[in-house]
Amino acid sequence: MAEFIYNCLYGQHNLRPIRVACIGDSMTKGVGTDEFSTQSYPAQLQTPPGREYVVGNFGVSCATMLRDGTDAGRPFGYIIRPAMRNVIDFNPDIVIIALGVNDCKSYNWENFNSEFTADYQSLIDTLSMLPALPEIYLVIEPYVQETPQTLSWGFENKGYYEQMCERINTTAIDNHMSVISLTDVFKGEEAHVYAPNDHPNPRGTMLMAHAIKAHLLKRP
């Protein structure tokens, strides 16, 4: 598997550019950086340059894995957002799914957590049927730091993040897929990785990109 990923990203004999779709929320989009197109974690996966592959950033701020997930009362389930259609049209060879943190907001988890696994499976099933038959990787995002601002967004330390992580791990086992855990990616760097809006800054997204790339390229 690692050999396949390596060849997809850096191989010399691909018939067409290998498409990597990064599905996620504001951490994927790059909120917290100055320029999404160069500083988001998907943009940093694009390097080193010169190879014929394309990384698509399909991050949607506030997006949830939960189909019925909301943000301030507005629907934000990823699978019903326009970005989902863009992913389908992109027809990726590799998909990296980094969703779940916004599902941990109290008003989402307390109302809809029983639907999380089924909604995750629905997204996986949809992606698995794409013509390119993509390799799919499940990412556990780093949890947000606790500040007055994040508390006002609904991120209360009630153990919901840990429950969400457990369900992603179970989903990965059930689907024979790999999990890329970023739970500790900021450990020891907490003072240097957050922008004033409590999202990963360019250093934070660099650490996320390095961790994801290392996982994709490591040999069993």
C-alpha positions as CSV (number, residue, x, y, z in Angstrom):
1,M,0.0,0.0,0.0
2,A,2.8,2.4,0.9
3,E,4.4,1.6,-2.4
4,F,1.2,2.5,-4.3
5,I,0.9,5.8,-2.4
6,Y,4.6,6.6,-3.1
7,N,4.2,5.9,-6.8
8,C,1.0,7.9,-6.9
9,L,2.7,11.0,-5.4
10,Y,6.2,10.7,-6.9
11,G,6.3,7.9,-9.5
12,Q,7.7,8.5,-12.9
13,H,5.3,6.5,-15.1
14,N,1.8,7.8,-14.4
15,L,-0.6,8.1,-17.3
16,R,-2.2,11.2,-15.9
17,P,-1.7,13.4,-12.9
18,I,-2.6,11.6,-9.7
19,R,-5.5,13.4,-8.0
20,V,-5.5,13.8,-4.2
21,A,-8.7,15.2,-2.7
22,C,-8.5,16.7,0.8
23,I,-12.0,16.7,2.4
24,G,-12.4,18.6,5.6
25,D,-13.5,21.6,7.5
26,S,-11.8,25.0,8.3
27,M,-8.5,23.2,9.3
28,T,-8.4,21.8,5.8
29,K,-9.4,25.0,4.1
30,G,-6.6,26.8,5.8
31,V,-8.5,29.3,8.0
32,G,-5.8,30.7,10.3
33,T,-3.3,31.1,7.5
34,D,-2.7,34.1,5.4
35,E,-3.1,32.3,2.0
36,F,-5.0,29.1,1.6
37,S,-3.5,28.3,-1.8
38,T,0.1,28.1,-0.3
39,Q,-0.2,27.7,3.4
40,S,-3.1,25.3,4.0
41,Y,-2.1,21.7,4.8
42,P,-3.3,20.5,1.3
43,A,-1.2,23.1,-0.4
44,Q,1.8,21.9,1.6
45,L,1.1,18.3,0.6
46,Q,1.6,19.5,-3.0
47,T,5.3,20.0,-2.4
48,P,7.9,19.0,-3.5
49,P,7.1,20.4,-6.9
50,G,7.8,19.0,-10.3
51,R,5.7,15.8,-10.1
52,E,2.6,15.2,-12.1
53,Y,0.0,15.1,-9.3
54,V,-2.6,17.5,-8.1
55,V,-3.8,18.0,-4.6
56,G,-7.3,19.5,-4.3
57,N,-8.4,21.4,-1.3
58,F,-12.1,20.8,-0.7
59,G,-12.2,22.1,2.9
60,V,-15.5,23.8,4.0
61,S,-15.5,26.0,7.1
62,C,-17.9,24.7,9.8
63,A,-18.5,21.4,7.9
64,T,-19.5,18.3,9.8
65,M,-19.4,14.6,9.1
66,L,-23.0,14.5,10.5
67,R,-25.4,15.0,7.7
68,D,-27.7,16.9,10.1
69,G,-24.8,18.8,11.7
70,T,-25.2,22.6,12.0
71,D,-23.3,25.8,12.8
72,A,-25.4,28.4,14.5
73,G,-28.5,26.7,13.3
74,R,-27.4,26.5,9.6
75,P,-27.0,23.1,8.0
76,F,-23.3,22.2,7.4
77,G,-23.2,18.4,6.7
78,Y,-20.3,18.0,4.3
79,I,-22.1,15.5,2.1
80,I,-24.9,18.0,1.3
81,R,-22.5,20.9,0.6
82,P,-21.6,22.0,-2.9
83,A,-18.0,20.9,-2.2
84,M,-19.1,17.3,-2.3
85,R,-20.1,17.6,-5.9
86,N,-16.7,19.2,-6.6
87,V,-15.0,16.2,-5.1
88,I,-17.0,13.8,-7.2
89,D,-16.2,15.8,-10.4
90,F,-12.5,15.8,-9.4
91,N,-12.6,11.9,-9.4
92,P,-9.6,11.5,-7.0
93,D,-7.2,8.6,-6.8
94,I,-6.6,9.3,-3.2
95,V,-9.0,10.8,-0.6
96,I,-8.0,12.2,2.8
97,I,-11.0,12.7,5.0
98,A,-10.4,15.1,7.9
99,L,-13.9,15.7,9.5
100,G,-15.2,15.3,13.0
101,V,-14.1,18.2,15.1
102,N,-17.2,20.3,14.4
103,D,-19.3,17.3,15.2
104,C,-18.0,17.6,18.7
105,K,-19.7,20.9,19.3
106,S,-22.2,20.3,22.1
107,Y,-25.3,21.1,20.1
108,N,-24.2,18.6,17.3
109,W,-22.9,15.7,19.4
110,E,-25.7,15.8,21.9
111,N,-28.4,15.8,19.2
112,F,-27.0,13.6,16.5
113,N,-24.1,11.5,17.7
114,S,-26.0,8.3,17.2
115,E,-25.9,9.1,13.5
116,F,-22.1,9.7,13.2
117,T,-21.0,6.3,12.2
118,A,-23.7,5.8,9.7
119,D,-23.0,9.2,8.1
120,Y,-19.3,8.5,8.0
121,Q,-20.1,5.2,6.3
122,S,-22.3,6.9,3.8
123,L,-19.5,9.3,2.8
124,I,-17.1,6.4,2.4
125,D,-19.5,4.4,0.3
126,T,-20.1,7.4,-2.0
127,L,-16.4,8.0,-2.5
128,S,-15.7,4.3,-3.0
129,M,-18.0,4.2,-6.0
130,L,-16.1,6.9,-7.9
131,P,-14.7,5.8,-11.2
132,A,-11.1,6.1,-10.0
133,L,-11.8,3.7,-7.1
134,P,-9.8,5.9,-4.7
135,E,-7.7,4.9,-1.7
136,I,-9.3,6.5,1.3
137,Y,-7.6,7.6,4.5
138,L,-9.4,8.7,7.6
139,V,-7.9,11.6,9.6
140,I,-8.5,12.3,13.3
141,E,-8.0,16.1,13.5
142,P,-6.3,17.8,16.4
143,Y,-8.8,19.1,18.9
144,V,-9.2,22.8,19.3
145,Q,-7.6,24.6,22.2
146,E,-9.9,25.7,24.9
147,T,-10.4,29.5,24.9
148,P,-13.3,31.8,25.5
149,Q,-13.8,32.0,21.8
150,T,-13.9,28.2,21.2
151,L,-16.2,27.7,24.1
152,S,-18.6,30.2,22.6
153,W,-18.5,28.1,19.4
154,G,-19.7,25.1,21.3
155,F,-16.4,23.3,22.0
156,E,-16.9,22.2,25.6
157,N,-14.6,19.5,27.2
158,K,-17.3,16.9,27.8
159,G,-15.5,13.9,26.3
160,Y,-17.2,14.2,22.9
161,Y,-13.9,14.4,21.1
162,E,-12.7,11.1,22.6
163,Q,-16.0,9.4,21.6
164,M,-15.7,10.7,18.1
165,C,-12.1,9.4,17.8
166,E,-13.2,6.0,19.0
167,R,-15.9,5.9,16.3
168,I,-13.5,6.9,13.5
169,N,-11.1,4.1,14.6
170,T,-14.0,1.6,14.6
171,T,-15.1,2.8,11.1
172,A,-11.6,2.4,9.8
173,I,-11.3,-1.2,11.1
174,D,-14.7,-2.0,9.6
175,N,-13.6,-0.7,6.2
176,H,-10.0,-2.0,6.3
177,M,-8.8,1.6,6.0
178,S,-5.9,3.5,7.7
179,V,-6.3,6.2,10.3
180,I,-4.0,9.1,10.4
181,S,-4.2,10.4,14.0
182,L,-3.2,14.1,14.5
183,T,-4.3,14.1,18.2
184,D,-0.7,14.8,19.3
185,V,0.6,16.7,16.3
186,F,0.8,20.0,18.2
187,K,2.1,18.5,21.4
188,G,4.8,20.8,22.8
189,E,4.1,23.4,20.1
190,E,0.8,24.8,21.6
191,A,2.3,28.3,21.9
192,H,3.3,28.5,18.3
193,V,0.7,26.8,16.1
194,Y,-2.5,28.8,16.6
195,A,-3.6,32.0,14.9
196,P,-5.6,34.6,16.8
197,N,-8.8,33.0,15.4
198,D,-7.9,29.7,17.2
199,H,-7.2,27.8,14.0
200,P,-3.8,26.3,13.0
201,N,-1.5,29.0,11.7
202,P,1.1,28.3,8.9
203,R,3.3,26.4,11.3
204,G,0.3,24.4,12.5
205,T,-0.7,23.4,9.0
206,M,2.9,22.5,8.2
207,L,3.0,20.1,11.1
208,M,-0.3,18.6,9.9
209,A,1.0,18.2,6.3
210,H,4.2,16.6,7.5
211,A,2.4,14.1,9.7
212,I,-0.1,13.1,6.9
213,K,2.7,12.9,4.3
214,A,4.8,10.8,6.6
215,H,2.0,8.4,7.2
216,L,1.2,8.0,3.5
217,L,4.7,7.3,2.5
218,K,5.8,5.0,5.3
219,R,6.4,1.4,4.5
220,P,4.6,-1.4,6.5
